Amino acid sequence: MNLQGDFEGLTLASILQLLCNDQKTGILRVTCEEEESRVFFEQGTIIYASSSHKEAKLGVLMRKDGILSAKQLQKCLALARENNIHLGKVLVEKGYISLDSLKKYNTRQVETILYNLLFWKKGKFEYKDSKLNLKGMIVIQLNPMKLILEASRRVDELSFLKELIPSDKLVFKMSGKVQSKEEIKLNANEWRILSLIDGTRTVRQVINESTYDEFAVYKILFSVISSGLIEQKEELTFDDQEGESDFSGVLTIFNDILQVIKKRVVDELGDNRTHALFNEIKPGLALEYKELFKEYHPDSTFSSNLAAITAALDGMDILDDPKYYLITGFSNYASQVLKKIGTIIGAVTLNAIVNDVEKVLGYVKKYQAGSTEKSKIVNDMKNVIVEIRSEFTTGKKKGKRGIFSLFT
């Protein structure tokens, strides 16, 4: 059996499923521009994969985990090429890794290749039945359906992360918030990505230079952005920057929350009406927060919003903890926005928006370094969600499509 053609979107997953269901033995070759991957099937089971992509190389994976030094890897690669044998065999013979560990890394290598493969939006494929020569290979057995399901989950997660980091052409810089490494608790992968943030590299350049996959880099970027360690590079619109970074982490998280709210409202009401809606709720804010959000708007740039928030907080000398005050204020602001949306648009859209907000909170909780500020943001917004759902399921508020009992 021979198959070949072009693919887009989920077509490649369907091809993998077909080869699995038909219990095929052969090689699937997939290309996208200059990249090429090959997947080896035996009786419908994936037993091996290879790729031209650097991040999927066995040696690179081991280097990331600190198993090998650069010098050791180069030496072993040279021996493998010289003797025309698999790198893994050289690593085992040299005692750098056990056979069991090699099998685990081979499995991880194949999984990495397939996950990257299923992220490709389009390309060409060619499958040919072929009797495989497995001599000298470390054979594994992977269920294609399990891989496809995990890849689909990653695609959905990455799509959501790209809503929060909308372009790989964005450039980030260190915020200056943390003065020493001792104050930051990051793992080795996060440190690697953070070391590439210099105010000149784009997100795409960070991905390419890190040798990490796109999914991993976006997760780490979300983490360090939410922590306030880095911020998008742009011209500041105020002169006095003292204290600017103190509130950038809080502002970043709530900006993400308000942006996912705004995205769905724009689809319903359009840009102009949505812009006005965020201003219309300000008179309904608690008295102490009216001044805080007087010059704030989700459509404004991050730096101008940060300047407005900072100026307002600086003018409130009686505050013992301005950061906690800001979190409480933003939670109040978000609550009023959601109530307004529920009244105008109705339950179906409001339900979708609340689900989106919960996704953002999930990412904050999972990927942002632990802090009392993070905990307060998550807890305050969860309380807002409980309040919204309670209010709009008891018949107190009714939108144009009816809200009663739609949040069950």
MOBELBEL-V625524 format. One line per field, one symbol per residue. ss: DSSP state (~ for helix, > for strand, _ for the rest). phi: phi as a letter, one per 30 degrees, with the letter a starting at -180 (. if undefined). psi: psi as a letter, one per 20 degrees, with the letter a starting at -180 (. if undefined). Layout:
ss=???
phi=???
psi=???
This chain:
ss=_>>>>>>>__~~~~~~~~~~~____>>>>>>>__>>>>>>>>__>>>>>>>__~~~_~~~~~~~_____~~~~~~~~~~~~~~___~~~~~~~_____~~~~~~~~~~~~~~~~~~~~~__>>>>>>>>____________>_~~~~~~~~~~~~~~~~~~~~~______>>>>______~~~____~~~~~~~~______>~~~~~~~~___~~~~~~~~~~~~~___>>>___________~~~~~~~~~~~~~~~~~~~~~~~~~~_~~~~~~~~~~_~~~__~~~~___________~~~~~~~~~~~~~_______~~~~~~~~~~~~~~~~~~~~~~~__~~~~~~~~~~~~~~~~~~~~~____~~~~~~~~~~~~~~~~~~~~_________________
phi=.bbalcbbhdedddddddddddhdblbccbbbhccbbbcccbhicdcaabaddedcdedddddddidbddddddddddddddchbdeeddddddidaddddddddddddddedddddddddalbbacbdaddccdicddbbbdeddddddddddddddedddddbdbdcdccbddidcdbdddccbdddddddddcdbibddedddddddiddedddddddedddddidbbddaddcbddcdiedecdddddddddddddddedddddciddddededdddddddeedcdddceccaedddedddddddddddddcddddbdddddddddddddddddddddddcjdddddddddddddeddddddcdedaddddddddddddddddddddcccidbbcdciceiccc
psi=ppqqaqqqcjhhhhgggghghjlqoappppqodiqpqpppqoljppirqqqiphiiqghgghhhjjhqrhggghghggggghjlrqghgghghijhqrhghghghgghggggghghgiiphraqqppppqppojpiqopropohggggghhhghggghgghihhnipjiqpqrphjgphqhhipnqrhghhgghiiojjhprghhggghhjqrgggghggggghghijhrqpprpqjqgojpigihjhgghgghggghhhghghhhhgirgghgghghhhighiqqgiighhjgjqphirqghhghgggggghhimhiphnhghggghghhgghghghggghgghahgggggghhgghgghggghghqqprhgghggggghhhggggghghjjjjhqpaijpipkik.
